[in-house]
Amino acid sequence: MKRGKKYVEAAKAVDRATLYDTAEAISLVKKSAVAKFDETIEVHIRTGCDGRHADQQIRGAVVLPHGTGKKVRVLVFAKDAKAEEAKAAGADYVGAEDLIPRIQNEGWLDFDVVVATPDMMGVVGRLGRVLGPKGLMPNPKAGTVTMDVTKAVNDIKAGKIEYRLDKTNIIHVPIGKASFTEEQLSDNFQTLIEAIVKARPSTLKGQYLRSVVLTPTMGPGVKVNPAKLA
């Protein structure tokens, strides 16, 4: 794969064989974000879990203290008083059965997170084939199936992110933008790592955090020393 000039230059500052401490890794990843737009800083965590076993699945959510720097569009499935509550909390879209054909037939997906009250899950379940593969299906573990729609919307707008194992047992999450200060990125990173360390399955034997890599959207990855995190 041919890399651009900027990537090649940025990559020179990063030693691929080195496991950096958090502060140095964040400093390097900020410097390597040289695209013309405000790049997203992501964390990729390879775990020792085997997601094929139900007792080694990792899924949860955490509110990042400084948010992600991205405006998040929230869709809430709710009725009556709960629908009004969602609107008052600042949800971008609120509806019930009326939204099903729009999403199913018209392919409308102009939202980033879906919240539903428990009584609406029968309706939302019909969208499983559309929302599931995109990671948009509401889930009690992530706090997106709840009667407290005000808290759910407020948390998401404040910077709540969901983390889960993908098929290769890696967790991919954004922790902010390249324009964030090193302190803001560090706070967000530490908050995320603490949540993931707490989520360690009790059945897991051996090393939990195998590798942790910080990367900007267009730049090279920087390895963080996982031994100093767990």
N, C-alpha and C positions, 0 to 999 in steps of 0.2 A: 504493500500500500504506500503510495507516494504521499509524503507529508509536505505541507506548505513551508515557506521560508520561516514564518513566525513560529510555527510549531517546532521546527528544527532548532531555531535559536533558543526558544524557551526550554527545550529538552536538554540543552547543554548544561543548564544550571542544576539539573536534577540527576543525582547519581542513582541509577536503577537498582544497584546492589545494596544501597544504604537503607536502613530502617530508621527514619527520623523520629525525634520526639515531637509531640503535638505542636508546640509553638513554632518550631522550625518548619514543619510540614505546612502549616497554615501560611506562614510567611512566603514560602516557595510557591505554593499554589496560587496565591494572590498575584505574585510577580509573573507567573506563567500565563495568566489570563490576559492575553494581549489582543483579543478580537475587538472589532469596532463596537460591539454591543456589550451590555452588562452581563457577563457570563454567569451561569449558575454554578455554584460550587457543590459538588456531590460527594457522598461517601459511599464506598462499595466495601461491604464487609463479608468476607468469606468465612463461614462458620464450619464447625466440626459436626453439625447436625445432619441427620438424614431425614429430610422432609417427607419421605415416603412413609415414615412411622408417625402416627397421629400424636404420640407423646413427645415427638421432637420438632413439632411445628412451632414456629415463632411468629406471632402476629400480635400487634398492639399499636398504640398510638401515643404520641408525646407532644406536648406544646413547647415549641422552641421559644426561648425567652425573647428573641429578636425577630421572630417570624422567618419566612423564607424569602421575603422581598418580592413575592409574586402575589398579584391580586387573585384570590381564590373565589371561583364562582360556585355557590352552593345551591343545590336543588333539594327541596324537602318534600317528601310525600307525607301529607297529613290532611286531616279533615277538620272542619268546624273550628272549635276554639283553638286547637293545636295548629291549624293552618294560619289563623290570625296571629298566634304567638310567634310562629316562624317568620311571618312577614315583619312583625314588629322588631324581631331580633336582627333583621337585615339580610334574610335569605334572598338570593337573587331570583329564584323561581320557586313557586309553591303550587302544588296541585295534587291530584289523586288519579282516578281511572282515566281522566281526560288526557293525561300525559302519555299513556301507553301507546296509542297509535302514532303519536308524534315521534316517539323514540323508536318504536318498532318499524313503522312503515316509511317514515320520512328521514330516518337516520339522524335525528336531532340529538347532538351530544355537546351542546355549548355549555358544559358545566364540568367542574373538576372533582367535586365531592357530592355524594348522594347520602342524605339522611332520611330515615323513615321512622315513623312511630310503629310500635310492634303490630298494631291492628292493620297496618298497611302492607305488611310483608307478604300477605297472600297475593296482593296486587303486584307488588314489586317483583315477586318471584317469577312472574310471567316474563320479566325482562332479563332473566338470568343469562340467556344465551348472548344477549347484547352487552349487558353490563359486566358479567363475570369475567370474560377474557380481557376486558380493559381495566380490571381491578376497581371497578366502580360500585360493586354490589355492597349495600349496607351490611354491617357486621357488628354484632353486640360487643365483640372483643375490642373493636376499634372505636366503640362509643357512638357508632352511627346508626344503631337501632336503639332508640330511646324515647321515653315520654318527655324527657327534659330537652325539648328542641331548642330552647333559648340558650342553654349551656352548650349544646352541640354546635350551634351556629357561631356563638361567640368564640368558642375554643378554636374552631377551624379558621375563622377570620383573624384570630390572634396569632396564628402560626402553628396550628396543630398539624402534624404529619403522621401518616400511617407507615408502619414498617412491617415487612413480611418476607419470608424466604421465597425466592423464586425457585424454578425447577432445578437450578444448579446449586441450591443451598446458599445463595448470596443475597444479601439485603442491599438494595440500592435506595438511597434517600438524599434529597437536597438539604443543605444546611444553610443556604443563604446565597447572596450574590457577591461577585468580585468587588463590588463597591462597598461592601460591609467592611468595618474595621477588623483588624486581627482579633481584637477583644470580643467583638460580636460573634465572629465565626467560631472562636474558641469556646465561648459560652454555649452556643448552639451545639457544637460538637460534643462537649462534655455532657450536656443534658441528654443528648441522643445515646451516647455510649453508656451512660449510667442506666438508662431505661433498658437497653439491650442486654447489659450484663445482668440486670435483675430478672430479665425474661429467660435466662439460661434454663433449659429443661433439666429437671432433677435426674432424669434417666441418662443424661449424656455423660459418657466416659471420655477422658482425654481432653485435648485442647479445644476450647470453645471458639475463641476468636483466632482463626488461622491467619488471615491477612486483612489489613485495613488500608484502603487506598483513598486518598483525597484527589479529586480531579476537577478542573474547570471544564466547561462545555467543550471547548476546542483545544485545550492544552494537554500536556502529558500528566500522567498520574504520579502522585508522590506517596511513597509507602510510609505508613506510621508504624512504629514498633508496637505490636499488639500485646507484648509481655508487660508493657507499662500501663495498659488500659484495664485489663481484666482484674 
